[in-house]
Every structure is written in structure tokens, then in C-alpha cells.
Amino acid sequence: MSDAHSAEQGNQYVSFQYELVRKGIHMVSLSIPVLYYFISKELALSILVPLTVLFVVADVLRSYHAPSFVLYERIFGRMLRPHEKTLQKKTLNGASWVLISATFCVLVFPKLITITAFAILIISDTTAALVGRRFGTKKFNDKTLEGSTAFVLSAFVVILFTPKVAHAPAEYLIACISAIIGALAEVFSFDIIDDNFAIPVSIGAALWLLYAIFLPEMNIHLLDS
């Protein structure tokens, strides 16, 4: 058995088939930035806040109420990672973190930045996970070089389709730099904070800062009105 195959087996949290299911569910979250493009910040929050509270409460109940945990494990068992299969470690699942980060980004960032950051999270995180699981050999910090490369390349594609102020070349450049920062956040957030939060927040913060430094004349609140 090759070293790469051994590493894959040793770090295989769920089967690749169920990883596809997990990421398929994750991709449904792409509806968040798409829908947000067409609605106001206030309406977006009126949807996101109750959903976030509902998911977090359900997660807390799962973590502290044994019968709820048994039901949760029975329904989702094959798709769960080790930290989600135990009552010993009190953690929120990925869906809760996606909603928490969406609510945070909508509250804090201009709409243009939130849409870009969140679209990259959903598409590039999914791409990185699947490529890393299937083809990853060079592992570091529970991630793979192949997965991180896929993250960055897919993010560059996403950036071609996300909103811009004036579609100036510099806007694409700073968005690409922010995507690379998001890829680094995915790697180094391991065991610190969930990457579903770390990725969009780091991209959003970087993009906002880079606009302020290099393109201060551009109105990044263009979509907020």
C-alpha cells in the first residue's frame, strides 16, 4: 500500500461518496449570495437571523441532550466526521457555521464584498475538499496542497462572475489576492475556528482593506442602496 493511500485511509473521515453528499448540501448555500444580490440587507437579515438561531439551538440541543444526539446520529451518521459523532467535544456543525458567517458578513461588510466572499466560500471550499480527498498527497495542517490549489483556482473563476464596482482590472487583482488569503485562512484556521467562518470573514476583510488602500475612489457600497 502506497504512503499516499495509507495517508488517505488514515485521514478518511467519511467515504468519498458521503463527502459528495455533504458538499452537495453545502452547495445549496450558494443560494445565500445569489438571493442576497436581489434583496435588501434588512430582508436578508430577517431571513438569516431566525435560521441561524434555529440551527444553533438544534446544535446545542444535540450536544447536551443525549436523545437528540442519538436521533441526529441515526439520521446523518454516515456523513458525520469524528468530532460530530461524540458528545465529548461540544462543537457546532458546518451548517450552523455557514449561517453564522453569512449573518456576520451581511451585518458587517458591504453587499458587493459579502457576495464575493460567500460565493468563494461555497464553491471553492467544496472544490478544495473534493480535490483534496480524491487527489491530495501533500498534506499539511489537515489540508492538502492539491486541495488548496483547487481552492485558489476555482476562486479565480468565481471572481470573474461576482459583482464589481467598475470591472476595472485592479478589482479582479485585489479579489484574487483576497482569495489567496482565504485559502490560507482555510489551512491555518484548523482547530482554531471553523473554516466556514474563517474563509468568508478573511476574504471580506482583505477585500475591503484592499479597496480602501488601492481603490479608495470606488464606491464599494454601490449595491447597498
Buried (B, 14 or more C-beta within 10 A) or exposed (E): EEEEEEBBEEEEBBEEEBBBBBBEEBEEBBEBBEEBBEEEBEEBBEBBBEBBEEBBEBBBEBBEEEEBBEEBBEEBEEBBEEEBBEEEEEBBBBBBBBBBBBBBBBEEBBBBBBBBBBBBBBBBBBBBBBBBBBBBBBBEEEBBBBBBBBBBBBBBEBBEEBBBBEEEEBBBBBBBBBBBBBBBBBBBBBEEEBBBBBBBBBBBBBBBEBBEEBBEEBBBEBBEE
